[in-house]
Amino acid sequence: MPFTVADYVLTRLREQQIDTLFGVPAAYCAPLFDAAAARGVTSVIAASDLEAGYAADGYARTKGLGAVSVANGVGTLSMINAIAGAYVERSPVVVINGGPTAQHLDNLKNFDVLFSHSIGQPDTDLNAYRLVTGSATRASTTTQVPAAVDTALATAIRKKRPSYVEISKDLWTQDCTPPAGPIDLTNPTAGTEQQLATTIVQLIRAATSPLLLVGAEIQRYGLANQVADLIAKLGVRWSTALLAKSTLPEQGKGWVGVYDPPQSIPSAAQAVEQADLLVMLGAVFPNGYATLVTTRTAKIVSIYDGTVRIKGSQKRNAELRALVAALVSQAATAPPKPVPAGVVPAAPPPATGALTYRQVFDRIGAALDDSWLVVPDTMLGVYSAANLPVKGRDGFLCSAVWASIGHSVAAAVGASFGSNRRPLVICGDGGFHMTAQALSTMARYGRNPVVIVVGNGLYAFEQFLVDKTYFGTSAAHPKPYVVLNPWDFVKFADALGVHSAQSVKTAAALDSALASAKASNGPALIHAEVNPHDLPAELS
């Protein structure tokens, strides 16, 4: 039986434990989907190209690596927003594109004949994806395929960034040389790690109130155990950025809470912002961090993206795994300092009255256990989500930096394949409008996310950003361009095959709906109606 180009791609994916290929097939990539099942890869066909990208992103964040394939041009350009978010937030998604053939490119160059989905440029997809991936390569012959595929996988795994490989559509079924051995996935050390670790640990021990801020790179590189060991050995207080929430269990000595400026809880904000040494370990800096980072340079050690900057000094290269190992080793040379007990979330109040934002998150918090994967959207409640009492490790997933509304619903599709936890989506009705058709994918493949749509009839976060006074005046009118067309969410869900759906208006009804959804085996939707003028406690 021949071993084809499609077989090569799928074999390499399986070697990296990828068992699911997301996408929207077309003639450009259909042979890849034809060959998937025989190589142990399940094809999950999304309701849109954007959903496919978000789903692969959700899978990558939970499983460690994701893969997606859609139509050239119309599909890849539609999906690029999802891959851009994965790039910013260090989510390793491999985009596998079926590209134009040599004949297509020759006809375009010499006769101005457009190939399918072409805009008249030979390298549109390739050039576009170079902007949002760690590597973008094209294979025009079968002999180029192994190197192109291996480069894409190695880049995604080493850099924790998306990668892109484009394979001429006429190559998929042609013979290909099987893999000769494993891909080299190691990042070389810089040789600076031990010296830097010694300096950083000395600074921590000399400080009066040091604090370690854990970022997303710690989760992406699988360094949570080592960082937990580092915290214990140093006896240092610690926090996480929102993107890294639940990378470590949020409990124990030194835990101060999630730092999510500008709306962090006061105790977490005070601990981070008044630390006389702040070690930022693998954190991506969104705009909310600008004041902290730009005004406290002399008190910050930043370890990020393969570099280390100590108190405003010139950046030095350092491989993260080697640096963390050196930090742990150096921390073990002296006993830890005593640190205060970690913060403990307050128990939620009883469920009473009409739903408010505060009650929505109180009721969700009361329902959480270690079976849930919380997936909040970019919405008014995203700062409330930062303070949810998520149980255990790796129980939270969000688009905290790229902040693309609608990410949550579609990412939950992928997360339902990549995680052992059950996705619990918390989405505004505006964000839900963006990717609501992902409910159809959940139903088709028997996935079990629970989607809570917090409904107020508005793109409410946009209203808050342009004019927050609306929320303090019950008679005020919203900006006309933020008003949503009202949907019957229950009927919509039912039409897409999600038959466990209900709309609730009281806190007690939300408790009941959450219990009912948890008892169901398939996907479920809860429409939680709140007053359009209501704000979460963190924004009030």
C-alpha positions as CSV (number, residue, x, y, z in Angstrom):
1,M,0.0,0.0,0.0
2,P,1.5,3.4,-1.0
3,F,2.6,5.9,1.6
4,T,1.4,9.3,0.5
5,V,2.0,12.9,1.3
6,A,-1.3,12.9,3.3
7,D,0.0,9.9,5.2
8,Y,3.2,11.7,6.0
9,V,1.3,14.7,7.5
10,L,-1.0,12.5,9.5
11,T,1.8,10.2,10.8
12,R,3.7,13.2,12.1
13,L,0.6,14.6,13.8
14,R,-0.1,11.3,15.5
15,E,3.6,11.1,16.7
16,Q,2.8,14.4,18.6
17,Q,-0.4,12.9,20.1
18,I,-2.8,14.8,17.9
19,D,-5.8,12.7,17.4
20,T,-8.2,15.3,16.0
21,L,-8.1,17.4,12.8
22,F,-10.4,20.4,12.8
23,G,-11.4,22.1,9.6
24,V,-13.8,22.8,6.7
25,P,-12.8,20.6,3.8
26,A,-12.6,21.7,0.2
27,A,-10.9,20.4,-2.9
28,Y,-7.6,21.9,-1.8
29,C,-7.4,19.7,1.3
30,A,-10.0,17.0,0.9
31,P,-7.5,14.1,0.4
32,L,-6.1,14.9,3.9
33,F,-9.5,14.3,5.4
34,D,-10.0,11.2,3.3
35,A,-6.8,9.7,4.8
36,A,-7.3,10.8,8.4
37,A,-9.3,7.9,9.8
38,A,-6.9,5.3,8.6
39,R,-4.1,7.1,10.5
40,G,-6.0,7.3,13.7
41,V,-7.1,10.9,13.4
42,T,-10.7,12.0,13.8
43,S,-11.9,14.7,11.5
44,V,-14.1,17.4,13.1
45,I,-15.9,19.5,10.6
46,A,-16.8,22.9,11.9
47,A,-19.7,25.2,10.9
48,S,-17.3,27.9,9.7
49,D,-13.7,28.5,9.1
50,L,-13.3,30.9,12.0
51,E,-14.9,28.2,14.3
52,A,-12.4,25.6,13.0
53,G,-9.5,27.9,13.9
54,Y,-10.9,28.7,17.4
55,A,-11.6,25.0,18.0
56,A,-8.0,24.0,17.0
57,D,-6.8,26.7,19.4
58,G,-8.9,25.4,22.2
59,Y,-7.6,21.9,21.6
60,A,-4.0,23.2,21.5
61,R,-4.4,25.0,24.8
62,T,-5.6,21.9,26.5
63,K,-3.8,19.1,24.6
64,G,-0.5,20.9,23.9
65,L,-0.7,21.0,20.1
66,G,-3.6,21.4,17.6
67,A,-4.1,21.1,13.8
68,V,-6.6,22.6,11.4
69,S,-7.1,22.6,7.6
70,V,-9.5,24.7,5.6
71,A,-9.9,25.9,2.0
72,N,-7.2,27.9,0.4
73,G,-7.9,31.7,0.3
74,V,-11.5,31.9,1.4
75,G,-11.0,29.6,4.3
76,T,-7.6,30.5,5.5
77,L,-8.2,34.2,5.3
78,S,-11.5,33.8,7.2
79,M,-9.6,31.9,9.9
80,I,-6.7,34.2,10.3
81,N,-8.2,36.1,13.3
82,A,-8.2,32.8,15.3
83,I,-4.6,32.1,14.4
84,A,-3.6,35.7,15.2
85,G,-5.0,35.2,18.7
86,A,-3.2,31.9,19.0
87,Y,0.1,33.6,18.0
88,V,-0.3,36.4,20.7
89,E,-1.3,34.0,23.4
90,R,1.3,31.2,22.7
91,S,-1.1,28.5,21.4
92,P,0.7,26.0,19.1
93,V,-1.8,25.4,16.2
94,V,-0.5,23.9,13.0
95,V,-2.3,25.2,9.9
96,I,-2.2,22.7,7.1
97,N,-3.2,24.3,3.8
98,G,-3.7,22.8,0.4
99,G,-2.1,25.4,-2.0
100,P,-2.0,26.1,-5.7
101,T,-0.2,23.8,-8.0
102,A,2.9,24.7,-10.1
103,Q,0.5,24.9,-13.1
104,H,-1.8,27.2,-11.3
105,L,1.1,29.6,-10.5
106,D,2.4,29.4,-14.0
107,N,-1.0,30.2,-15.5
108,L,-1.3,33.2,-13.1
109,K,2.2,34.5,-14.0
110,N,2.1,34.0,-17.7
111,F,-1.6,34.3,-18.6
112,D,-3.3,36.2,-15.7
113,V,-5.6,33.2,-15.2
114,L,-6.7,33.0,-11.5
115,F,-6.7,29.7,-9.7
116,S,-9.6,28.9,-7.4
117,H,-10.0,31.4,-4.5
118,S,-7.1,33.5,-5.8
119,I,-7.0,37.3,-5.6
120,G,-4.3,37.4,-8.4
121,Q,-1.3,37.1,-6.1
122,P,0.8,33.9,-6.0
123,D,1.6,33.9,-2.3
124,T,-1.5,35.5,-0.6
125,D,-2.0,32.9,2.1
126,L,1.7,32.3,2.6
127,N,2.4,36.0,3.1
128,A,-0.6,36.6,5.3
129,Y,0.3,33.7,7.6
130,R,3.9,34.8,7.9
131,L,2.5,37.7,10.0
132,V,0.7,35.4,12.5
133,T,2.8,32.3,12.8
134,G,6.3,31.3,14.0
135,S,7.0,29.8,10.6
136,A,5.3,29.7,7.2
137,T,6.5,27.3,4.5
138,R,5.4,26.0,1.1
139,A,6.0,22.5,-0.3
140,S,5.7,22.5,-4.1
141,T,7.2,19.0,-4.7
142,T,6.9,15.7,-2.8
143,T,10.6,15.9,-1.8
144,Q,10.0,19.2,0.0
145,V,7.1,17.9,2.0
146,P,9.0,16.2,4.9
147,A,11.1,19.2,5.7
148,A,8.2,21.6,5.4
149,V,5.9,19.5,7.7
150,D,8.7,18.8,10.2
151,T,9.6,22.5,10.3
152,A,6.0,23.5,11.0
153,L,5.6,21.0,13.9
154,A,9.0,21.7,15.4
155,T,8.3,25.5,15.3
156,A,4.9,25.1,16.9
157,I,6.3,22.9,19.7
158,R,9.5,24.8,20.3
159,K,8.2,28.3,20.2
160,K,4.6,27.7,21.3
161,R,3.3,29.7,18.4
162,P,1.1,28.7,15.4
163,S,2.8,27.5,12.3
164,Y,1.7,27.2,8.7
165,V,2.5,24.7,6.0
166,E,1.2,24.9,2.4
167,I,1.2,21.8,0.3
168,S,0.3,21.9,-3.4
169,K,-3.1,20.3,-3.8
170,D,-1.9,17.9,-6.5
171,L,0.6,16.3,-4.0
172,W,-1.7,14.8,-1.4
173,T,-2.0,11.4,-3.0
174,Q,1.5,11.1,-4.4
175,D,4.1,8.8,-2.9
176,C,6.2,10.2,-0.1
177,T,9.1,8.9,1.9
178,P,8.0,7.9,5.4
179,P,9.5,9.6,8.4
180,A,13.0,8.5,9.1
181,G,13.0,9.3,12.8
182,P,11.6,11.6,15.4
183,I,11.5,15.4,14.9
184,D,14.1,17.3,17.0
185,L,11.9,19.3,19.3
186,T,14.6,20.6,21.7
187,N,15.4,24.3,22.2
188,P,19.1,24.8,22.6
189,T,20.2,26.5,25.8
190,A,21.8,29.9,25.7
191,G,24.5,29.1,28.2
192,T,23.3,32.0,30.4
193,E,20.7,30.2,32.5
194,Q,22.7,29.3,35.6
195,Q,24.3,32.7,35.9
196,L,20.9,34.4,35.5
197,A,19.2,32.0,37.9
198,T,21.9,32.8,40.6
199,T,21.3,36.5,40.2
200,I,17.5,36.3,40.2
201,V,17.4,34.1,43.3
202,Q,19.8,36.4,45.1
203,L,17.6,39.3,44.3
204,I,14.5,37.5,45.6
205,R,16.2,36.6,48.8
206,A,17.5,40.1,49.3
207,A,14.0,41.7,48.8
208,T,11.6,42.5,51.6
209,S,8.4,41.7,49.7
210,P,9.1,39.8,46.5
211,L,6.4,38.3,44.4
212,L,6.4,35.8,41.5
213,L,3.8,36.5,38.7
214,V,3.2,33.3,36.7
215,G,2.4,33.7,33.0
216,A,1.0,31.6,30.2
217,E,4.3,30.3,29.0
218,I,4.6,28.2,32.2
219,Q,1.5,26.3,31.2
220,R,2.4,26.1,27.5
221,Y,5.8,24.6,28.2
222,G,4.5,22.2,30.8
223,L,6.5,23.8,33.7
224,A,3.8,24.0,36.3
225,N,5.3,21.4,38.6
226,Q,8.7,23.0,38.5
227,V,7.3,26.4,39.2
228,A,5.3,25.1,42.1
229,D,8.5,23.6,43.5
230,L,10.3,26.9,42.9
231,I,7.6,28.8,44.9
232,A,7.8,26.4,47.8
233,K,11.6,26.4,47.9
234,L,11.8,30.2,47.8
235,G,8.9,30.8,50.2
236,V,7.7,33.6,47.9
237,R,4.2,35.1,47.4
238,W,2.7,34.5,44.0
239,S,0.0,35.5,41.6
240,T,-0.9,34.7,38.0
241,A,-2.0,36.7,35.0
242,L,-5.5,36.0,33.7
243,L,-4.2,34.1,30.7
244,A,-2.4,31.8,33.2
245,K,-5.2,31.4,35.7
246,S,-5.3,27.9,37.1
247,T,-1.9,27.0,35.7
248,L,-1.3,26.1,39.4
249,P,-4.0,25.3,41.9
250,E,-5.1,28.7,43.4
251,Q,-4.4,27.9,47.0
252,G,-1.7,27.4,49.5
253,K,1.0,29.6,51.1
254,G,1.7,32.9,49.3
255,W,-1.2,32.9,46.9
256,V,-2.5,36.5,46.5
257,G,-5.1,36.1,43.7
258,V,-5.2,36.7,40.0
259,Y,-3.6,40.0,38.8
260,D,-5.8,41.3,36.0
261,P,-5.3,45.1,35.7
262,P,-7.0,47.5,35.7
263,Q,-9.8,45.6,37.5
264,S,-7.8,43.3,39.9
265,I,-9.2,42.7,43.4
266,P,-7.6,45.3,45.7
267,S,-5.6,42.8,47.7
268,A,-4.0,41.2,44.6
269,A,-3.3,44.6,43.0
270,Q,-1.7,45.9,46.2
271,A,0.5,42.7,46.5
272,V,1.7,42.9,43.0
273,E,2.1,46.6,42.6
274,Q,3.8,47.2,45.9
275,A,6.2,44.3,45.7
276,D,9.8,45.5,46.0
277,L,10.8,42.8,43.5
278,L,8.4,41.4,40.9
279,V,9.5,38.4,38.9
280,M,7.3,38.0,35.9
281,L,7.7,34.4,34.7
282,G,6.5,33.8,31.1
283,A,3.8,36.5,31.2
284,V,2.4,38.2,28.0
285,F,1.8,41.9,28.7
286,P,-1.6,43.3,27.4
287,N,-2.3,47.0,27.6
288,G,-3.6,46.7,31.2
289,Y,-0.1,46.0,32.4
290,A,1.3,49.2,30.8
291,T,1.4,51.4,33.9
292,L,3.0,48.6,36.0
293,V,5.6,47.7,33.5
294,T,6.6,51.2,32.4
295,T,6.7,52.8,35.9
296,R,8.3,50.0,38.0
297,T,11.1,48.9,35.7
298,A,13.7,49.1,38.4
299,K,11.8,46.5,40.5
300,I,10.9,44.0,37.7
301,V,12.6,40.9,36.4
302,S,10.9,39.9,33.2
303,I,11.4,36.3,31.8
304,Y,9.5,36.1,28.6
305,D,9.8,34.8,25.0
306,G,13.3,33.4,25.5
307,T,14.8,36.5,27.1
308,V,15.5,37.8,30.5
309,R,15.5,41.5,31.5
310,I,16.6,42.3,35.0
311,K,15.6,45.7,36.4
312,G,15.6,47.5,33.0
313,S,19.0,46.1,31.9
314,Q,19.6,44.8,28.4
315,K,17.7,41.7,27.5
316,R,19.7,38.4,27.6
317,N,18.7,35.2,25.9
318,A,17.7,32.2,28.1
319,E,15.9,29.0,27.3
320,L,12.9,28.8,29.6
321,R,13.0,25.2,30.6
322,A,16.7,25.4,31.4
323,L,16.3,28.6,33.3
324,V,13.4,27.3,35.4
325,A,15.4,24.2,36.3
326,A,18.4,26.4,37.3
327,L,16.1,28.6,39.4
328,V,14.8,25.5,41.3
329,S,18.3,24.2,41.8
330,Q,19.5,27.6,43.1
331,A,16.4,28.0,45.3
332,A,17.2,24.7,47.0
333,T,20.5,26.1,48.4
334,A,18.8,27.8,51.3
335,P,15.6,27.3,53.4
336,P,12.5,29.1,52.3
337,K,11.3,32.3,53.9
338,P,8.0,32.2,55.8
339,V,5.1,33.5,53.8
340,P,1.4,34.3,54.7
341,A,-1.4,31.8,54.0
342,G,-3.0,32.1,50.6
343,V,-6.2,33.9,50.1
344,V,-9.4,31.9,50.3
345,P,-12.4,32.9,48.2
346,A,-15.5,33.9,50.2
347,A,-18.4,31.5,50.1
348,P,-21.1,32.7,47.7
349,P,-24.3,34.1,49.3
350,P,-27.6,32.2,48.9
351,A,-29.4,32.3,45.6
352,T,-32.1,35.0,45.9
353,G,-33.9,37.5,43.7
354,A,-33.6,38.4,40.0
355,L,-30.4,37.7,38.3
356,T,-27.6,40.3,38.3
357,Y,-24.0,39.9,37.0
358,R,-22.8,39.4,40.5
359,Q,-25.3,36.6,41.1
360,V,-24.4,34.9,37.8
361,F,-20.8,34.6,38.8
362,D,-21.7,33.8,42.4
363,R,-23.9,30.9,41.2
364,I,-21.2,29.7,38.8
365,G,-18.7,29.8,41.6
366,A,-20.9,27.8,43.8
367,A,-21.3,25.1,41.1
368,L,-17.6,24.8,40.3
369,D,-15.7,21.6,41.0
370,D,-12.7,20.0,39.4
371,S,-14.7,18.5,36.6
372,W,-15.3,21.9,34.9
373,L,-13.1,23.8,32.5
374,V,-14.2,27.4,32.7
375,V,-14.1,29.2,29.3
376,P,-15.1,32.9,29.6
377,D,-15.5,35.1,26.6
378,T,-14.4,38.7,26.2
379,M,-17.3,40.4,27.9
380,L,-18.3,42.7,30.8
381,G,-17.8,39.7,33.1
382,V,-14.3,38.8,32.1
383,Y,-12.9,40.5,35.3
384,S,-15.4,38.6,37.4
385,A,-14.2,35.4,35.7
386,A,-10.7,36.2,37.0
387,N,-11.9,35.7,40.5
388,L,-13.9,32.5,40.1
389,P,-12.8,29.8,42.5
390,V,-11.6,27.4,39.8
391,K,-10.6,24.1,41.3
392,G,-7.3,22.4,40.6
393,R,-4.9,22.8,37.7
394,D,-5.7,23.7,34.1
395,G,-9.3,24.5,34.7
396,F,-9.5,27.8,32.9
397,L,-9.1,28.9,29.2
398,C,-9.7,32.4,27.7
399,S,-8.6,34.9,25.1
400,A,-7.3,37.4,27.7
401,V,-4.8,39.2,25.5
402,W,-6.2,39.1,22.0
403,A,-9.7,39.6,23.4
404,S,-11.7,38.4,20.4
405,I,-15.4,38.1,21.3
406,G,-16.9,34.8,20.3
407,H,-13.7,32.8,21.0
408,S,-15.1,31.0,23.9
409,V,-18.0,29.1,22.3
410,A,-15.9,27.8,19.4
411,A,-12.8,27.1,21.5
412,A,-15.0,25.0,23.8
413,V,-15.5,22.6,20.8
414,G,-11.8,21.9,20.6
415,A,-11.3,21.9,24.4
416,S,-14.0,19.2,24.7
417,F,-11.7,17.0,22.6
418,G,-8.4,18.1,24.3
419,S,-9.3,18.2,28.0
420,N,-10.7,15.7,30.4
421,R,-12.7,18.5,32.0
422,R,-16.1,19.6,30.7
423,P,-16.1,23.1,29.2
424,L,-18.3,25.6,30.9
425,V,-18.6,28.6,28.6
426,I,-19.6,32.0,30.0
427,C,-20.4,34.3,27.1
428,G,-22.2,37.6,26.5
429,D,-25.0,37.5,24.0
430,G,-22.9,39.7,21.6
431,G,-20.0,37.3,21.6
432,F,-22.4,34.4,21.2
433,H,-23.8,36.0,18.1
434,M,-20.3,35.7,16.6
435,T,-19.9,31.9,16.8
436,A,-23.3,30.5,17.9
437,Q,-23.2,27.9,15.1
438,A,-20.6,26.1,17.0
439,L,-23.5,24.6,19.0
440,S,-24.2,22.6,15.8
441,T,-20.7,21.1,15.9
442,M,-21.1,20.2,19.6
443,A,-24.4,18.4,18.8
444,R,-23.1,16.6,15.7
445,Y,-20.1,15.1,17.5
446,G,-21.8,14.4,20.8
447,R,-19.7,16.9,22.8
448,N,-20.9,18.1,26.1
449,P,-19.9,21.8,26.7
450,V,-22.4,23.9,28.8
451,V,-22.8,27.4,27.3
452,I,-24.1,30.1,29.6
453,V,-25.2,33.2,27.5
454,V,-25.4,36.2,29.8
455,G,-28.0,38.2,27.9
456,N,-28.6,41.9,28.1
457,G,-29.3,42.7,24.4
458,L,-26.1,44.7,23.9
459,Y,-22.5,44.6,22.8
460,A,-22.2,45.7,26.4
461,F,-18.5,45.8,26.8
462,E,-18.3,48.2,23.8
463,Q,-20.9,50.4,25.5
464,F,-18.9,50.3,28.7
465,L,-15.7,51.4,26.8
466,V,-17.3,54.2,24.9
467,D,-19.8,55.5,27.5
468,K,-20.0,53.8,30.9
469,T,-22.4,56.4,32.3
470,Y,-25.2,54.4,30.6
471,F,-24.9,51.7,33.3
472,G,-25.5,54.1,36.1
473,T,-28.7,55.6,34.7
474,S,-31.8,53.4,34.3
475,A,-33.4,55.8,31.8
476,A,-30.3,56.2,29.6
477,H,-30.2,54.8,26.1
478,P,-27.3,52.8,24.8
479,K,-25.4,53.7,21.7
480,P,-27.6,52.5,18.8
481,Y,-24.8,50.5,17.2
482,V,-24.3,48.3,20.3
483,V,-27.9,47.1,20.4
484,L,-28.4,43.4,19.3
485,N,-31.2,41.8,17.4
486,P,-33.0,39.8,20.0
487,W,-32.8,36.0,19.6
488,D,-34.9,33.2,21.1
489,F,-31.8,31.4,22.4
490,V,-33.7,28.3,23.5
491,K,-35.4,27.8,20.1
492,F,-32.1,28.6,18.3
493,A,-30.2,25.9,20.3
494,D,-33.0,23.4,19.7
495,A,-32.8,24.1,15.9
496,L,-29.1,23.3,16.0
497,G,-29.6,20.0,17.8
498,V,-29.0,21.2,21.4
499,H,-32.1,20.1,23.2
500,S,-31.0,20.8,26.7
501,A,-31.7,24.6,26.7
502,Q,-33.5,27.0,29.0
503,S,-33.8,30.7,29.8
504,V,-33.6,31.8,33.4
505,K,-34.1,35.2,35.2
506,T,-33.5,34.4,38.8
507,A,-30.5,33.2,40.9
508,A,-32.4,30.1,42.1
509,A,-33.4,29.2,38.5
510,L,-29.8,29.5,37.4
511,D,-28.7,27.1,40.2
512,S,-31.3,24.6,39.0
513,A,-30.3,25.1,35.3
514,L,-26.7,24.5,36.1
515,A,-27.5,21.3,38.0
516,S,-29.7,20.1,35.1
517,A,-27.0,20.9,32.6
518,K,-24.4,19.0,34.6
519,A,-26.6,16.0,34.7
520,S,-27.0,15.9,31.0
521,N,-24.7,13.9,28.7
522,G,-24.7,16.3,25.7
523,P,-24.3,20.0,25.1
524,A,-26.5,22.4,27.0
525,L,-27.3,26.1,26.8
526,I,-28.5,28.4,29.6
527,H,-29.7,31.9,28.7
528,A,-29.2,34.0,31.9
529,E,-31.1,37.3,31.5
530,V,-29.7,40.3,33.3
531,N,-30.8,44.0,33.3
532,P,-29.1,45.9,30.5
533,H,-28.0,48.6,32.9
534,D,-26.4,46.1,35.4
535,L,-22.6,45.9,35.8
536,P,-20.4,43.2,37.4
537,A,-19.0,44.1,40.8
538,E,-15.5,44.6,39.4
539,L,-16.7,47.3,37.0
540,S,-19.2,49.1,39.3
